[in-house]
Structure formats: C-alpha cells, structure tokens
Amino acid sequence: MSALAASVAAYTVLLTLLVACGEHLSKPAALSTALAAHRVVPAPSTVAAVVIATEGLLGAAGVVALLRDDGGRLLGLVLAASCALLATYAGYARYVTSTGRAVPCGCSRVELPMTGWVVGRAATLAGMALAGSLLSGAVVPVGRAGIPLTIVLLAAATFTALLAHLPAAMHDPTPDQPPLEVTRGEVPG
C-alpha cells in the first residue's frame, strides 16, 4: 500500500509542477502582475521568472528520476526540494491572505483571488511531496509498465486536475449577494 500512496503522491506533485510551469509560461505576465499586487517581494518579475524556472526544473528532474531505476535516490532529492518549494508557497499564500487584501493568486492564466483554498492546495502538495520523498524507494518507476503504473498514472492525473481546479471551484464570485429565497409555488425571476 505504501508503494501506491508514495507513487501517486510523487507523480501528482511532479505533474502539478509541470502543469504549473506550462500555465505560467502560457501567460508569463500573470504571475509577476499578481506578485506586484501582493506587495511582498521586491522585483516581482525576477521572482516570477525564478519561480517558473524552479517549477520547470523540478518537474523535469522528477521525470528524469522516474526514468531511472536507482532505488529512488534522485527522486527523493527532487521531491524534498519540491516539498520546500510548495511549503514556501503555502507560507507565502497564508501571509498574503492574512493581509486581507483582495489580490489575485497568480497561480494560472485565470485570475482568481488569493484565498485559503490556495493555501490548502499548496500545503497538500507539500505534504504529498514529503511523503513521496520519504518513500521514494517504493515509487513505481516509469520503466515498470503494467497495471500498477497505469493505476498510479490515472490517480495522479485525477488528483492533479482536482487540485489544479480547487481554488476556482471553491471561489464564489458573488459573496455580497444574499442567497436566493424560494417559497413554495414561486418561480425565481
């Protein structure tokens, strides 16, 4: 069971990093604009470039590690570094949300506000990276094709999609409107 959990965690983290890098590269100004709105880091464009490069490098190094069958040593290092990056994201997002300012998260091409859901997603991914790192020797490498790898890939793709859309799915764009009240026999209009 630990091989399944470690594998799903590792693949989910690496796939998320690659998707995040691709999202940021498709609209690079979104992250630097969001960082400028946060008013936390100096030189938002430089920080954005470093973040995007780090996501891409960790994702690519993780793919290389999954292609190697070295007992999980390289994968463990990549996932430990990913854990540090994602924990930093969680801490940063938590700080930004604590300021109470309505600012974009800069997570993707879609402009969404920085919320606790962004914090939770980053913390969840950091935990998955830590688990994958600690159990990296049990992760199913890409070279071992078969039913276990298929299950891991399907689960990782599902978790990646769910986590990627979590803040958007939980965002209510109209929080100031009172709930619609419908009494029996009335049609809202």
C-alpha positions, -999 to +999 in steps of 0.1 A: +000+000+000+029+024+007+041+019-029+007+030-042+005+060-019+041+071-025+038+067-062+005+086-065+019+114-043+052+116-063+035+116-097+009+141-086+035+166-073+056+163-104+027+165-128+014+195-109+048+213-112+049+206-149+014+219-154+020+249-133+052+257-153+032+254-185+004+276-172+028+303-162+047+301-195+015+304-214+008+338-197+040+349-180+028+383-170+000+369-148+024+358-120+045+389-120+014+411-120+000+391-091+033+393-072+033+431-077-003+433-064+007+413-033+033+440-024+055+415-006+085+407-028+109+432-044+114+428-082+082+407-089+092+400-125+125+385-113+108+364-086+082+352-111+110+341-135+128+322-107+095+305-096+086+294-132+121+281-138+122+263-105+089+246-112+101+235-147+134+223-135+120+203-106+093+188-128+119+178-155+143+165-129+115+144-115+107+129-149+144+120-153+144+105-118+113+084-127+130+071-158+160+060-138+158+029-116+183+040-089+162+030-059+146+064-056+176+084-045+174+112-072+136+112-069+138+116-031+160+147-036+137+162-062+106+156-041+124+170-010+132+202-030+096+202-043+084+200-007+104+230+003+091+250-027+055+240-021+058+247+017+072+281+008+041+287-015+018+277+014+035+300+038+036+329+013-001+324+004-010+322+041+008+355+047-009+372+017-043+360+027-037+373+063-033+408+050-069+409+040-062+425+006-082+412-024-054+403-047-050+377-075-032+345-066-012+343-099-015+305-099-026+302-135-038+321-166-072+326-149-073+355-124-086+342-091-082+357-057-057+345-031-078+325-007-074+298+019-080+273-008-047+283-025-030+278+009-046+244+014-037+233-021+000+243-016+001+226+018-015+194+005+010+193-023+039+199+001+027+170+023+024+148-008+060+158-018+072+150+017+055+116+017+069+108-018+103+119-007+104+097+024+090+067+005+108+074-028+123+039-029+088+025-032+077+047-061+069+028-092+093+040-119+081+047-155+101+017-168+080-008-149+049-006-172+019-026-161-013-024-142+002-007-111+018+021-131-015+026-151-034+029-118-008+054-104-009+075-136-047+076-136-049+085-100-021+111-103-038+127-133-071+128-114-056+144-082-036+169-103-068+180-121-087+182-089-060+202-071-055+225-100-091+235-101-098+235-064-094+273-058-115+281-089-142+255-079-145+269-044-144+306-055-178+324-051-176+355-074-207+370-058-203+367-020-221+400-013-254+389-028-280+374-004-290+338-011-320+334-033-351+326-013-377+305-030-410+297-013-434+270-024-451+278-057-429+308-066-406+308-096-374+328-091-373+356-116 
